[in-house]
Amino acid sequence: MNPATTKIQQLNAMLEALEHIGQGVTVFDDALKLVACNSVFLRMLDFPAHLAEPGTAFAEFIRHNARRGEYGDVDVEAAVQERVLRAGLFEPHAFDRKRPDGTVLHVAGTPLPTGGFVTVYSNVTSDRMREAELADRVAQRTAELRRNQERLSLIANEIKAGIVFLDSNEVARYANLRFARAYGTTPEGLIGRYARDVITARTHAACAPYFKKARNGESTDFNLDILLPDGRRKYVRTYLRPETSADGHVTGFYVLSVDMTRQRDSDMALANAQKMEALGTLSAGIAHDFNNLLTIVLGNLGPLRERMQDAALVQEFLDPSIAAARRGTELTARLLSLTKGRPREPEAISVQDLIADCLKILRSSLPTYVNLTGPNDPCGTWVSADRSQFEMAIINLAVNAAEALSDKSGTIAITCAEIRLGSEDARSLGLSPGEYARVTVSDTGAGIDAAVLSRVFDPFFTTKADKGAGLGLAMVHSFARNSSGVVDVKSRPGAGTSFSIYLPSIDPASSAHPPSHEAEETARQTLPGLGLVLLVEDNADVRQVTRRQLVELGAKVIEAETAEEAQALLETVRDIVLVLCDVALPGAMSGLDLSNKCHISHPEIGFVLMTGHGADSVASTHAPVLQKPVTDGVLARILLRVLGQGVS
């Protein structure tokens, strides 16, 4: 058989086979002349049938397309020349071509070993549409995930907690802004760093047992005091939550830390406030009973002193006893002032004179191994404060300092200076800029460590429970605060301790509370024509002492033990000119109730209240209130004032 005939037969058989596939096929020879094509090719690209004749030049197909706008608005012959030159390279090629009607054709040309090439045309319109739709979905989902990630990042950065994710090797893989800032860096700056290189060694050692539990897949919570790189101490509540992969393997754990410092401080403040409230309730009851006892003691020692002829015995025994009893009244008044948070009436005080008085008391009471020194230079500053509280504050500090010496020889120095605090120094102390008196009590003792130093002013806190109740320094702190000042402490273990009380300096000449130049008590005197006084007091011994005071002042006295009994006497005895009544009485009515009733039913009768709970604790609008024990001079002045016979 003729070889040419055989080749034509083979070609016709191949073309017949190509008619049964869904793709267009063309075969061009090395002269870019059409060898064969199937009808699918002609239909797919809308070519006329005459172009399917073997020997048709490749350029004719391109020219036909260019003329009908398949390549857009182009120069026809330039488009033909460009594409013929590219085809003449006989290189493999594959690309998508979108026709004007929107059909997408994938064109794949493969060179033939004998020259020319075969090209396959596939309609991939639906495939490309699905791919485009899938790409859009992926893009939308990616954008949504990105937005969600941004939201989560925003939320994570705004919540009041530090968050970090540590992998199984404790390497940070994520951190929010708050956690990073706490350690002086950015979230990016933490990524890839080991936890032990970020937190302090002490904090890491404390966290290690909990981290181990989290690596084992166990959720755990714990509280911890931590030290940040900038020196701040924080009390942190930490939550550890492990992350587990689909196969159950623990890949790491989240660390969420919440700063609980303010909450703890608030809880401690509330607890302390509750303690102080309980102390106030307790101390009020104790003060009432104690002041009744002091009323009896002073009420008997005073007359005894006047009757005793032996001056030496008076000086040696009675005067110290009377002074001690009066100091007891000051102590109960200070206790009530501390628990109620209200200062007592201030007066102008020479700081130098006050320190001198304190030194006299301390030199006779401190252990012999203590070397007590006072100011080297004169201190002419004055302050406005409660004198007894200021005195007791200094004594408290000195006694504490002696305890710090621990039976070893050492020095306690009390110094005074008038200083001016600038803005920065005043701000560090919580004060306003200005002139201040600074009284410092320092010792050469063992010093105080940081943990104890932060709590020295807490009520009831003490390191020596067998020697105190933890109220001494709390009372010093309360005195300074109520006097518009502050107490500051500096100490280091092994380097001693110094407490400094800062109080605003004043000019005594222009002070609203000038120094008192009169003795506390006026001389005993008789008030002629005082009249009949109704004494209402449930304590028989106190009643006896007070009756004697009234009688010596010139009054006639009738007595009652309860408000109800006194009310009955007011209705039946017509000559009563004044009622002297205790506030706390047994029965349904208090002394304050009786005062209010008397003001309505007998406004012409004077009324004076007495209390051992603290005069400022009684909200009386009609009657003056005296603090027990009441001295003769104070009682005389108040009776004169109430009865309109004079002015105290």
ROLUM-445048 format. One line per 2 residues: number of its first residue (from 1); for each residue x, y, z of C-alpha. Coordinates in nm, 4 decimals. Last residue first. Layout:
N
NUM> X Y Z ~ ...
//
This chain:
648
648> -1.6674 8.0377 13.1407 ~ -1.9329 8.3072 13.1308
646> -2.1383 8.4075 13.4273 ~ -2.4621 8.3637 13.6146
644> -2.6674 8.2439 13.3152 ~ -2.7537 7.9105 13.4737
642> -2.5944 7.7202 13.1875 ~ -2.2784 7.9329 13.1873
640> -2.2260 7.9315 13.5614 ~ -2.2847 7.5577 13.5761
638> -2.0356 7.5029 13.2927 ~ -1.7671 7.7085 13.4670
636> -1.8103 7.5342 13.8016 ~ -1.7982 7.1870 13.6452
634> -1.4805 7.2704 13.4528 ~ -1.3144 7.4016 13.7691
632> -1.4236 7.1079 13.9845 ~ -1.2925 6.8534 13.7338
630> -1.5250 6.6265 13.5361 ~ -1.4060 6.2680 13.4845
628> -1.5870 6.2315 13.2541 ~ -1.6381 6.4391 12.9405
626> -1.9030 6.7082 12.9707 ~ -2.1854 6.7599 12.7210
624> -2.3720 7.0894 12.6825 ~ -2.7510 7.0588 12.6507
622> -3.0057 7.1386 12.3806 ~ -2.8663 7.0103 12.0508
620> -2.6983 6.6951 12.1794 ~ -2.5221 6.4594 11.9384
618> -2.3153 6.2646 12.1917 ~ -1.9981 6.1098 12.0454
616> -1.8063 6.4372 12.0814 ~ -1.8196 6.4057 12.4612
614> -1.6381 6.0724 12.4593 ~ -1.7876 5.7526 12.5990
612> -1.7562 5.8479 12.9679 ~ -2.0475 6.0851 12.9475
610> -2.1988 6.3809 13.1315 ~ -2.4977 6.5913 13.0259
608> -2.5946 6.9371 13.1532 ~ -2.9521 7.0723 13.1709
606> -3.0831 7.4057 13.2953 ~ -3.4495 7.4213 13.3933
604> -3.6624 7.6952 13.2341 ~ -3.7414 7.4778 12.9316
602> -3.9345 7.2358 13.1535 ~ -4.1661 7.0236 12.9317
600> -3.9899 7.0622 12.5979 ~ -3.6256 7.0888 12.7079
598> -3.6959 6.8279 12.9755 ~ -3.8053 6.5775 12.7104
596> -3.4900 6.6347 12.5025 ~ -3.2618 6.6096 12.8053
594> -3.4367 6.2922 12.9253 ~ -3.3794 6.1297 12.5882
592> -3.0121 6.2319 12.6022 ~ -2.9835 6.0804 12.9505
590> -3.1107 5.7545 12.8101 ~ -3.4631 5.6191 12.8481
588> -3.5704 5.2536 12.8384 ~ -3.3863 5.1492 13.1527
586> -3.0263 5.1750 13.2684 ~ -2.8444 5.5028 13.2040
584> -2.5735 5.6095 12.9594 ~ -2.5879 5.9882 12.9135
582> -2.5173 6.0828 13.2766 ~ -2.7242 6.3737 13.4036
580> -2.6687 6.7063 13.5806 ~ -3.0158 6.8667 13.5958
578> -3.0512 7.2345 13.6925 ~ -3.2906 7.4708 13.8689
576> -3.4992 7.2187 14.0647 ~ -3.7364 7.4007 14.3021
574> -4.0650 7.2439 14.1889 ~ -4.0142 6.8830 14.2869
572> -4.3035 6.6651 14.1634 ~ -4.2791 6.6605 13.7842
570> -3.9010 6.6848 13.7731 ~ -3.8831 6.4080 14.0335
568> -4.0857 6.1741 13.8075 ~ -3.8552 6.2491 13.5152
566> -3.5530 6.1705 13.7330 ~ -3.6947 5.8275 13.8232
564> -3.7561 5.7519 13.4541 ~ -3.4060 5.8711 13.3648
562> -3.2570 5.6303 13.6155 ~ -3.0456 5.6464 13.9329
560> -3.1869 5.9688 14.0816 ~ -3.0391 6.2163 14.3274
558> -3.1230 6.5412 14.5064 ~ -2.8552 6.8046 14.5580
556> -2.8300 7.1500 14.7134 ~ -2.5559 7.3488 14.5444
554> -2.2762 7.5581 14.6928 ~ -1.9767 7.4453 14.4851
552> -1.8767 7.2118 14.7677 ~ -2.2227 7.0523 14.7419
550> -2.1819 7.0008 14.3687 ~ -1.8400 6.8377 14.4033
548> -1.9653 6.6157 14.6886 ~ -2.2601 6.5055 14.4749
546> -2.0190 6.4225 14.1917 ~ -1.8111 6.1983 14.4185
544> -2.1172 6.0211 14.5617 ~ -2.2772 5.9753 14.2214
542> -1.9579 5.8236 14.0871 ~ -1.9598 5.5766 14.3761
540> -2.3317 5.4971 14.3288 ~ -2.3090 5.4389 13.9516
538> -2.6560 5.5046 13.8050 ~ -2.6191 5.8824 13.7774
536> -2.8874 6.1555 13.7641 ~ -2.8036 6.4558 13.9862
534> -3.0935 6.6999 14.0281 ~ -2.9554 7.0379 14.1372
532> -3.1298 7.2707 14.3825 ~ -3.0013 7.6266 14.4009
530> -2.6741 7.7917 14.3068 ~ -2.7420 8.0811 14.5428
528> -2.3778 8.1292 14.6221 ~ -2.1314 7.9632 14.3861
526> -1.8522 7.8470 14.6116 ~ -1.5036 7.8306 14.4720
524> -1.2364 7.5748 14.4066 ~ -0.9552 7.7237 14.2061
522> -0.9807 7.6929 13.8334 ~ -0.8654 7.3754 13.6698
520> -0.6766 7.3316 13.3479 ~ -0.4238 7.5982 13.4480
518> -0.4249 7.9088 13.2366 ~ -0.1711 8.0078 12.9760
516> -0.3364 7.8114 12.6985 ~ -0.1655 7.8358 12.3625
514> -0.3694 8.0053 12.0921 ~ -0.6144 7.8010 11.8834
512> -0.7043 8.0156 11.5822 ~ -0.3321 8.0829 11.5525
510> -0.2164 8.4349 11.4700 ~ 0.0306 8.4726 11.7566
508> 0.1259 8.1049 11.7441 ~ 0.2492 8.1378 11.3831
506> 0.1993 7.7903 11.2429 ~ 0.4056 7.5015 11.1048
504> 0.2234 7.2163 10.9312 ~ 0.3004 6.8760 11.0894
502> 0.5495 6.6145 10.9643 ~ 0.6210 6.3217 11.1986
500> 0.9415 6.1348 11.1140 ~ 1.0074 5.7739 11.2143
498> 1.3679 5.6540 11.1832 ~ 1.4934 5.2970 11.1853
496> 1.8293 5.1254 11.2267 ~ 2.0830 5.0047 10.9706
494> 2.0871 4.6271 11.0235 ~ 1.7746 4.5698 10.8192
492> 1.6863 4.8953 10.6460 ~ 1.4497 5.1624 10.7706
490> 1.2661 5.4793 10.6761 ~ 0.9269 5.5735 10.8165
488> 0.7015 5.8692 10.7411 ~ 0.4254 6.0103 10.9600
486> 0.1863 6.2552 10.8003 ~ 0.0273 6.5903 10.8635
484> -0.3112 6.7587 10.8679 ~ -0.3453 6.6951 11.2455
482> -0.5938 6.4101 11.1924 ~ -0.3373 6.2327 10.9716
480> -0.0563 6.2740 11.2254 ~ -0.2714 6.1515 11.5145
478> -0.4022 5.8543 11.3147 ~ -0.0495 5.7473 11.2181
476> 0.0673 5.7710 11.5787 ~ -0.2411 5.5741 11.6879
474> -0.1645 5.3030 11.4311 ~ 0.1927 5.3019 11.5597
472> 0.0755 5.2119 11.9105 ~ -0.2185 4.9860 11.8149
470> -0.0497 4.6503 11.7503 ~ -0.1858 4.4753 12.0593
468> 0.1353 4.4746 12.2613 ~ 0.4108 4.2843 12.4350
466> 0.3179 3.9171 12.3905 ~ 0.2054 3.9771 12.0324
464> 0.5507 4.0990 11.9390 ~ 0.5527 4.1298 11.5598
462> 0.2422 4.3449 11.5699 ~ -0.0452 4.4346 11.3393
460> -0.3606 4.5216 11.5342 ~ -0.4170 4.8433 11.3355
458> -0.1910 4.8671 11.0284 ~ 0.0802 5.1337 11.0688
456> 0.3738 4.8894 11.0568 ~ 0.2348 4.7066 10.7538
454> 0.4697 4.7983 10.4663 ~ 0.7702 4.7924 10.7010
452> 0.6994 4.4315 10.7972 ~ 0.7472 4.3010 10.4417
450> 1.0353 4.5422 10.3713 ~ 1.2505 4.4365 10.6670
448> 1.2770 4.6560 10.9763 ~ 1.5957 4.7809 11.1405
446> 1.8148 4.6069 11.3979 ~ 1.8523 4.9065 11.6270
444> 2.0409 5.2351 11.6013 ~ 1.7297 5.4411 11.6678
442> 1.5500 5.7392 11.5229 ~ 1.2627 5.9570 11.6445
440> 1.2152 6.2489 11.4076 ~ 1.0032 6.5607 11.4596
438> 0.9558 6.7591 11.1417 ~ 0.7792 7.0948 11.1626
436> 0.6461 7.2010 10.8268 ~ 0.6467 7.5039 10.5965
434> 0.4794 7.4658 10.2561 ~ 0.3954 7.2323 9.9685
432> 0.0823 7.0212 10.0239 ~ 0.1212 6.6710 10.1627
430> 0.1082 6.3143 10.0267 ~ 0.4673 6.2447 10.1296
428> 0.5997 6.2061 9.7733 ~ 0.3902 6.5057 9.6688
426> 0.5448 6.7236 9.9388 ~ 0.8964 6.6304 9.8267
424> 0.8170 6.7106 9.4616 ~ 0.6276 7.0341 9.5263
422> 0.8760 7.1784 9.7730 ~ 0.8663 7.1069 10.1439
420> 1.0084 7.3777 10.3687 ~ 1.1670 7.2613 10.6879
418> 1.1572 7.3402 11.0596 ~ 1.3616 7.0806 11.2414
416> 1.3321 6.8611 11.5466 ~ 1.5339 6.5681 11.6750
414> 1.4693 6.2776 11.9091 ~ 1.7630 6.0363 11.9106
412> 1.7515 5.6835 12.0474 ~ 2.0961 5.5327 12.0912
410> 2.2102 5.1767 12.1508 ~ 2.3303 4.9275 12.4048
408> 2.1693 4.5923 12.3501 ~ 1.8590 4.4648 12.5251
406> 1.6767 4.4260 12.1938 ~ 1.7468 4.7745 12.0511
404> 1.4187 4.7517 11.8606 ~ 1.2213 4.7530 12.1873
402> 1.3817 5.0885 12.2723 ~ 1.2661 5.2211 11.9345
400> 0.9121 5.1106 12.0112 ~ 0.9280 5.3025 12.3402
398> 1.0591 5.6100 12.1562 ~ 0.7869 5.5944 11.8932
396> 0.5150 5.5610 12.1547 ~ 0.6590 5.8492 12.3579
394> 0.6593 6.0712 12.0480 ~ 0.2993 5.9825 11.9665
392> 0.1993 6.0203 12.3339 ~ 0.3217 6.3798 12.3363
390> 0.1437 6.4610 12.0126 ~ -0.1755 6.3056 12.1464
388> -0.1478 6.4978 12.4728 ~ -0.0909 6.8256 12.2926
386> -0.3746 6.7984 12.0435 ~ -0.2406 6.9846 11.7435
384> -0.1500 7.3240 11.6004 ~ 0.2242 7.3515 11.5399
382> 0.5055 7.5807 11.6534 ~ 0.8680 7.5988 11.5364
380> 1.1485 7.7436 11.7484 ~ 1.3791 7.4437 11.7461
378> 1.7020 7.5087 11.9326 ~ 1.9944 7.2977 11.8117
376> 2.1239 6.9642 11.9366 ~ 1.7783 6.8096 11.9639
374> 1.7413 6.5360 12.2262 ~ 1.9403 6.2262 12.3127
372> 1.8491 5.8984 12.4831 ~ 2.1236 5.6391 12.5311
370> 1.9318 5.3205 12.6037 ~ 2.1084 5.0549 12.8162
368> 1.9394 5.1909 13.1293 ~ 1.5939 5.0921 13.0101
366> 1.3445 5.3743 12.9353 ~ 1.1203 5.5120 13.2115
364> 1.3004 5.7958 13.3854 ~ 1.4598 5.9352 13.0734
362> 1.1325 5.8967 12.8829 ~ 0.9215 6.1280 13.1009
360> 1.1749 6.4094 13.1060 ~ 1.2461 6.3639 12.7333
358> 0.8760 6.3991 12.6569 ~ 0.8582 6.7310 12.8400
356> 1.1591 6.8622 12.6446 ~ 1.0037 6.7416 12.3196
354> 0.6875 6.9417 12.3972 ~ 0.8875 7.2535 12.4819
352> 1.0737 7.2373 12.1488 ~ 0.7558 7.1708 11.9549
350> 0.5909 7.4813 12.0997 ~ 0.2230 7.3939 12.0757
348> -0.0778 7.5973 11.9572 ~ -0.3922 7.4097 12.0498
346> -0.6046 7.1425 11.8893 ~ -0.9519 7.0219 11.9994
344> -0.9673 6.6472 11.9526 ~ -0.9308 6.4780 11.6186
342> -1.2022 6.2524 11.4828 ~ -1.1334 5.9077 11.3307
340> -1.3797 5.7370 11.5635 ~ -1.1396 5.4622 11.6699
338> -0.8465 5.6991 11.7102 ~ -1.0390 5.9702 11.8962
336> -1.1870 5.7127 12.1342 ~ -0.8415 5.5784 12.2111
334> -0.7087 5.9299 12.2556 ~ -0.9849 6.0157 12.5044
332> -0.9139 5.6936 12.6926 ~ -0.5451 5.7835 12.7087
330> -0.6156 6.1414 12.8175 ~ -0.8335 6.0208 13.1042
328> -0.5556 5.7838 13.2079 ~ -0.3116 6.0736 13.2052
326> -0.5385 6.2408 13.4590 ~ -0.5227 5.9298 13.6771
324> -0.1440 5.9210 13.6490 ~ -0.1171 6.2893 13.7445
322> -0.3438 6.2319 14.0478 ~ -0.1338 5.9338 14.1550
320> 0.1931 6.1228 14.0994 ~ 0.0579 6.4163 14.3087
318> -0.0693 6.1932 14.5877 ~ 0.2375 5.9848 14.6698
316> 0.5651 6.1764 14.6788 ~ 0.4411 6.5342 14.6553
314> 0.1508 6.4854 14.8948 ~ 0.3673 6.2866 15.1334
312> 0.6256 6.5639 15.1357 ~ 0.3587 6.8307 15.1838
310> 0.2284 6.6616 15.5010 ~ -0.0956 6.8455 15.5820
308> -0.3339 6.6266 15.3863 ~ -0.6801 6.7849 15.3625
306> -0.6408 6.9397 15.0193 ~ -0.4776 6.6261 14.8787
304> -0.7589 6.4108 15.0181 ~ -1.0156 6.6356 14.8491
302> -0.8438 6.5799 14.5145 ~ -0.7740 6.2088 14.5677
300> -1.1414 6.1289 14.6194 ~ -1.2915 6.2805 14.3035
298> -0.9814 6.1838 14.1114 ~ -1.0262 5.8140 14.1906
296> -1.4076 5.8141 14.1612 ~ -1.4020 6.0003 13.8312
294> -1.1198 5.7730 13.7176 ~ -1.3404 5.4698 13.7834
292> -1.6275 5.6275 13.5896 ~ -1.3807 5.7068 13.3148
290> -1.2805 5.3418 13.3011 ~ -1.6417 5.2225 13.2792
288> -1.7263 5.4610 12.9957 ~ -1.3909 5.4103 12.8253
286> -1.4395 5.0321 12.8256 ~ -1.7818 5.0640 12.6639
284> -1.6554 5.3118 12.4072 ~ -1.3450 5.0991 12.3518
282> -1.5517 4.7967 12.2513 ~ -1.7697 4.9852 12.0046
280> -1.4699 5.1716 11.8664 ~ -1.2672 4.8513 11.8460
278> -1.5451 4.6885 11.6476 ~ -1.5531 4.9879 11.4160
276> -1.1736 4.9823 11.3955 ~ -1.1788 4.6142 11.3097
274> -1.4466 4.6770 11.0484 ~ -1.2390 4.9572 10.9045
272> -0.9367 4.7284 10.9049 ~ -1.1337 4.4640 10.7171
270> -1.2575 4.7262 10.4722 ~ -0.9046 4.8569 10.4234
268> -0.7792 4.5011 10.3752 ~ -1.0512 4.4335 10.1186
266> -0.9689 4.7588 9.9403 ~ -0.5979 4.6772 9.9443
264> -0.6768 4.3310 9.8070 ~ -0.9003 4.4757 9.5372
262> -0.6416 4.7390 9.4535 ~ -0.3696 4.4754 9.4177
260> -0.5865 4.2234 9.2301 ~ -0.4109 4.2611 8.8956
258> -0.5526 3.9828 8.6785 ~ -0.3200 3.7349 8.5073
256> -0.4308 3.5038 8.2250 ~ -0.1732 3.2426 8.1236
254> -0.2770 3.0248 7.8293 ~ -0.1309 2.6782 7.7939
252> 0.0753 2.4694 7.5558 ~ 0.0367 2.2038 7.2861
250> -0.1235 1.9422 7.5090 ~ -0.1828 1.6344 7.2873
248> -0.5403 1.5087 7.2698 ~ -0.5318 1.4133 6.9025
246> -0.7298 1.7226 6.8050 ~ -0.4800 1.9478 6.9853
244> -0.5142 2.0569 7.3488 ~ -0.4653 2.4054 7.4933
242> -0.4136 2.4277 7.8715 ~ -0.5786 2.6997 8.0858
240> -0.3802 2.8697 8.3635 ~ -0.5531 3.1451 8.5647
238> -0.3484 3.3925 8.7708 ~ -0.4679 3.6309 9.0448
236> -0.1967 3.8906 9.0934 ~ -0.0782 4.1001 9.3886
234> 0.1602 4.3506 9.2385 ~ 0.4915 4.4984 9.3433
232> 0.6372 4.7715 9.1265 ~ 1.0149 4.7731 9.0758
230> 1.0180 4.8581 8.7043 ~ 1.0938 4.4938 8.6176
228> 0.7770 4.3737 8.7945 ~ 0.7825 4.1991 9.1336
226> 0.5073 3.9452 9.1942 ~ 0.2826 3.8535 9.4864
224> 0.0861 3.5454 9.3832 ~ -0.2635 3.4029 9.3755
222> -0.3469 3.0712 9.2078 ~ -0.5708 2.9085 8.9490
220> -0.5361 2.5704 8.7736 ~ -0.6494 2.3896 8.4612
218> -0.4783 2.0517 8.4193 ~ -0.3442 1.9339 8.0828
216> -0.0038 1.8085 8.1946 ~ 0.1574 2.1306 8.0731
214> -0.0924 2.3152 8.2980 ~ 0.0128 2.1117 8.6018
212> 0.3794 2.1864 8.5319 ~ 0.3026 2.5573 8.5004
210> 0.1407 2.5428 8.8465 ~ 0.4489 2.3883 9.0051
208> 0.6778 2.6410 8.8255 ~ 0.4863 2.9567 8.9232
206> 0.6774 3.0231 9.2487 ~ 1.0113 2.9499 9.0803
204> 0.9155 3.1765 8.7899 ~ 0.8243 3.4587 9.0293
202> 1.1577 3.4314 9.2104 ~ 1.3526 3.4140 8.8846
200> 1.1804 3.7269 8.7603 ~ 0.9476 3.7080 8.4605
198> 1.0672 3.7427 8.1009 ~ 1.3672 3.5122 8.0658
196> 1.2012 3.2337 8.2661 ~ 0.8997 3.2560 8.0356
194> 1.1175 3.1771 7.7351 ~ 1.1123 3.4287 7.4518
192> 0.9839 3.3491 7.1013 ~ 0.7211 3.6226 7.0964
190> 0.7755 3.8732 7.3752 ~ 0.8978 4.1641 7.1601
188> 0.6016 4.1233 6.9272 ~ 0.3652 4.1793 7.2190
186> 0.5606 4.4955 7.3068 ~ 0.8070 4.5561 7.5918
184> 0.8400 4.6833 7.9477 ~ 0.7272 4.3748 8.1344
182> 0.3868 4.5104 8.2349 ~ 0.3606 4.6532 7.8844
180> 0.3758 4.3034 7.7339 ~ 0.0989 4.1698 7.9585
178> -0.1273 4.4663 7.8822 ~ -0.0644 4.4486 7.5069
176> -0.1590 4.0859 7.4634 ~ 0.0896 3.8028 7.4298
174> 0.1213 3.5141 7.1860 ~ 0.3766 3.2401 7.1180
172> 0.5741 3.2738 7.4422 ~ 0.8089 2.9801 7.5022
170> 0.7231 2.7645 7.8034 ~ 0.8526 2.4487 7.6326
168> 0.4978 2.3130 7.5945 ~ 0.3943 2.6413 7.4354
166> 0.3202 2.9536 7.6363 ~ 0.0255 3.1771 7.5502
164> 0.0221 3.5164 7.7216 ~ -0.2612 3.7276 7.8599
162> -0.2457 4.0220 8.1011 ~ -0.5832 4.1240 8.2374
160> -0.8076 4.4296 8.2506 ~ -0.9572 4.3685 7.9082
158> -0.8579 4.6101 7.6336 ~ -0.5769 4.4219 7.4613
156> -0.7650 4.0926 7.4517 ~ -1.0765 4.2683 7.3214
154> -0.8815 4.4420 7.0463 ~ -0.7002 4.1187 6.9589
152> -1.0300 3.9327 6.9526 ~ -1.1784 4.1987 6.7269
150> -0.8720 4.1948 6.5008 ~ -0.8860 3.8155 6.4859
148> -1.2545 3.8329 6.4032 ~ -1.1814 4.0857 6.1282
146> -0.9041 3.8620 5.9922 ~ -1.1338 3.5605 6.0072
144> -1.3964 3.7560 5.8185 ~ -1.1414 3.8687 5.5604
142> -1.0210 3.5111 5.5207 ~ -1.3771 3.3889 5.4902
140> -1.4518 3.6513 5.2286 ~ -1.1327 3.5696 5.0394
138> -1.2002 3.1953 5.0607 ~ -1.5566 3.2520 4.9409
136> -1.4353 3.4703 4.6578 ~ -1.1758 3.2094 4.5618
134> -1.4436 2.9401 4.5673 ~ -1.6641 3.1514 4.3436
132> -1.3700 3.2134 4.1116 ~ -1.2884 2.8423 4.1052
130> -1.6509 2.7559 4.0380 ~ -1.6646 3.0135 3.7587
128> -1.3331 2.8861 3.6243 ~ -1.4657 2.5325 3.6156
126> -1.7908 2.6456 3.4525 ~ -1.6015 2.8329 3.1780
124> -1.3405 2.5616 3.1278 ~ -1.4217 2.4901 2.7594
122> -1.1124 2.2997 2.6483 ~ -0.9039 2.3668 2.3342
120> -0.6213 2.1223 2.2551 ~ -0.3348 2.2236 2.0283
118> -0.1043 1.9991 1.8289 ~ 0.2234 2.1347 1.7038
116> 0.4446 2.1739 1.4024 ~ 0.7577 1.9727 1.3438
114> 0.8240 1.5991 1.3281 ~ 0.8539 1.5639 1.7049
112> 0.5279 1.7592 1.7513 ~ 0.5145 2.0721 1.9767
110> 0.2358 2.0806 2.2441 ~ -0.0221 2.3585 2.2682
108> -0.2719 2.3945 2.5535 ~ -0.5573 2.6486 2.5250
106> -0.8088 2.6720 2.8114 ~ -1.1185 2.8437 2.6859
104> -1.3373 3.0758 2.8947 ~ -1.6691 3.1717 2.7406
102> -1.7750 3.5245 2.8285 ~ -1.9251 3.6129 2.4894
100> -1.6174 3.8216 2.4080 ~ -1.3926 3.5154 2.4522
98> -1.1794 3.4608 2.7603 ~ -0.8537 3.2927 2.6891
96> -0.6856 3.0673 2.9447 ~ -0.3253 2.9668 2.8907
94> -0.0960 2.6780 2.8021 ~ 0.2144 2.6820 2.5869
92> 0.4828 2.4445 2.4686 ~ 0.7181 2.6154 2.2272
90> 0.6946 2.5930 1.8460 ~ 0.8710 2.9312 1.8029
88> 0.6545 2.9886 1.4948 ~ 0.3549 3.0287 1.7212
86> 0.5031 3.3506 1.8678 ~ 0.5760 3.4908 1.5192
84> 0.2264 3.4021 1.4007 ~ 0.0754 3.5719 1.7096
82> 0.2573 3.9019 1.6611 ~ 0.2025 3.9110 1.2821
80> -0.1683 3.8476 1.3125 ~ -0.2156 4.1137 1.5830
78> -0.0207 4.3642 1.3725 ~ -0.2334 4.2730 1.0717
76> -0.5581 4.3297 1.2589 ~ -0.4679 4.6486 1.4462
74> -0.6433 4.6035 1.7779 ~ -0.9800 4.6795 1.9384
72> -1.0326 4.3561 2.1306 ~ -0.8641 4.0260 2.0702
70> -1.1777 3.8390 1.9580 ~ -1.2907 4.1508 1.7723
68> -1.4406 3.9957 1.4595 ~ -1.1469 4.1031 1.2423
66> -0.8885 3.9779 1.4929 ~ -1.0490 3.6324 1.5057
64> -1.0521 3.5909 1.1271 ~ -0.6914 3.7167 1.1042
62> -0.5797 3.4648 1.3654 ~ -0.7453 3.1748 1.1833
60> -0.5995 3.2966 0.8518 ~ -0.2503 3.3270 1.0059
58> -0.2487 2.9557 1.0876 ~ -0.2554 2.8953 0.7133
56> -0.5179 2.6635 0.5686 ~ -0.3398 2.3567 0.4286
54> -0.6119 2.1147 0.5291 ~ -0.9580 2.2720 0.4867
52> -1.1128 2.3623 0.8214 ~ -1.1135 2.7343 0.7340
50> -1.3932 2.6673 0.4852 ~ -1.6208 2.5505 0.7697
48> -1.6483 2.8918 0.9358 ~ -1.4933 2.9310 1.2837
46> -1.7252 2.9766 1.5835 ~ -1.4536 2.9035 1.8435
44> -1.6224 2.6060 2.0119 ~ -1.8074 2.5069 1.6942
42> -1.4924 2.4873 1.4789 ~ -1.2909 2.3128 1.7510
40> -1.5709 2.0615 1.8096 ~ -1.5679 1.9921 1.4358
38> -1.2210 1.8421 1.4560 ~ -0.9034 1.9836 1.3153
36> -0.6407 1.8613 1.0659 ~ -0.3120 1.9469 0.8991
34> -0.3479 2.3184 0.9123 ~ -0.0397 2.4991 0.7796
32> 0.2061 2.6576 1.0285 ~ 0.4995 2.5570 0.8080
30> 0.6085 2.3027 1.0713 ~ 0.2694 2.1400 1.0507
28> -0.0486 2.2409 1.2333 ~ -0.2809 2.0036 1.4199
26> -0.5995 2.1315 1.5807 ~ -0.8195 1.9830 1.8528
24> -1.1388 2.1055 2.0188 ~ -1.2480 1.9188 2.3299
22> -1.5605 1.7170 2.4038 ~ -1.4327 1.3934 2.2486
20> -1.6115 1.1910 1.9828 ~ -1.5033 1.3900 1.6793
18> -1.1413 1.3255 1.7758 ~ -1.1817 0.9566 1.6872
16> -1.2865 1.0391 1.3322 ~ -0.9936 1.2756 1.3084
14> -0.7564 0.9959 1.4139 ~ -0.9066 0.7581 1.1607
12> -0.8730 1.0223 0.8896 ~ -0.5092 1.0733 0.9887
10> -0.4380 0.7025 0.9771 ~ -0.6010 0.6776 0.6330
8> -0.3981 0.9701 0.5096 ~ -0.0763 0.8101 0.6414
6> -0.1609 0.4815 0.4712 ~ -0.2303 0.6565 0.1402
4> 0.1028 0.8356 0.1649 ~ 0.2764 0.5060 0.2384
2> 0.1220 0.3487 -0.0810 ~ 0.0000 0.0000 0.0000
//
